[in-house]
Amino acid sequence: MKKFLLALLQVGITAALLWWVFRDESKRHALSDAVHQANWWWLAAGVAAYGLFEILAGIRWQILLRVQGVHLSWWRLYGLLMVGLFFSLFIPGGTGGDLIKGYYLLKETPVGHKTSAALSVVMDRLLGLLGVGVLTVVITSFRWDWLMSEPFSKNCVYTVLGILAVSVSGMLLAGLISSLRLVHALPKNLPGRNFLATISGAYALYARAWLPTLGAIMISVLAHVAHYTTFWCASKSIEDSGPRKPSAIELYSTLPIIEGAAAIPITPGGLGAREMLFDQMLTPLANLEQNVAPTISVLGYLCIAFWGAVGGIFYIFYRPSRAQRNAIRAETEAQMKGTHLGG
C-alpha cells in the first residue's frame, strides 16, 4: 500500500508540474511544432550521446565489479543497466533503478560473491555522485556570478551544492572510519553499524586498487558530460526554428544544477521537475522566450526515454544465463553439503 501511495504521489506531482509548465496554450503549440519540425539528425545525435553515457557507466561498473572479483559479461552488464534505466524512467514508486540492478545482479552472481556484487552497485552510485560533484563544482566556480544573477537559480545552486556537500562529506567520513579502522569501536546497537562495517571493507578494497578507482571517477565525469550533451543536441535540433536558443556555455553551465535537482526522486526520471527547472532557471538566465527551455527539456527527455524503452525490452526477455544458473546451483549445493557434513 505504501508503494502504491508513493507511486500515486509521484504521478500526481509529475502531472501537476507538467501542467504548470505547459499551462499556457502557446507553450503547448510551441512544443508540438518543435517535435514536428525538429532536425531528426540532431535528435539521433542526442540519442547517441545518452547511449555514450550508458556505455561509460557500464565501463565504470565493470571496473568496480572486477575489483570485487565479480565477472559479468558485457552483454549481461548492459542488459542490467538498461533494465535499471527503464525502472528509473517509467516505474513510479520506491523501486529505483539501482535497486533493480542490484536485484538482478544477485541472480547472476555465485553465492560467495553476492555481498561483493551488491557493494559494487553502492560504490558505482557513490563514485558517480563524486563525478557529478567534481563537474558541478568546477562549472559553478567558473560561472558563479552568472548563476547567482537570478533568485531562483541562486536557490537551486545552493540547494544542489548543499546536497552534494552532505553526500560527499558522508563518503569522506566513511572513508576516514575505514582508514582508521574505527568501525569496530562504534556501539554495537548503533543503527547502520553493520552496513557501515561492510562499506568500510569495500572502501579499503577500492583504496588498495586506487588506479582503477581513480579511472572510474574520471569515467564518471566524462559520462555526465555525455549526458549533458544529450540536451545540447536537443537544443541544436530546433536551432533553425523560432526564437534564439541558449548557447552551449549557457546550457552546460546550468545542466549540472538542473540535473542535480531533478535527480531528487520526487518524480519518475525527473519528468516534470526537469521541465520546471529548465523553465524557471534557464529561461531568465539566458533571456529566452518562455517556450524554448521546457521544449529543449522534453526533447532531451525523449532521447533518454529511447534507451529506457530499450531497457523495457531487456526486462521483458531477461533470464539469468544458463551457465550462471548452473554455477550458482552447483556452488549452493556444495555449500549446503559442506554445512550438513559439518553438522
Helices and strands as residue ranges (DSSP letters): H 2-21, H 25-37, H 40-67, H 74-90, H 97-107, G 111-113, H 114-142, H 144-147, H 151-179, G 183-185, H 193-208, H 210-237, H 248-262, G 268-270, H 273-277, I 278-282, H 283-286, H 292-317, H 322-342
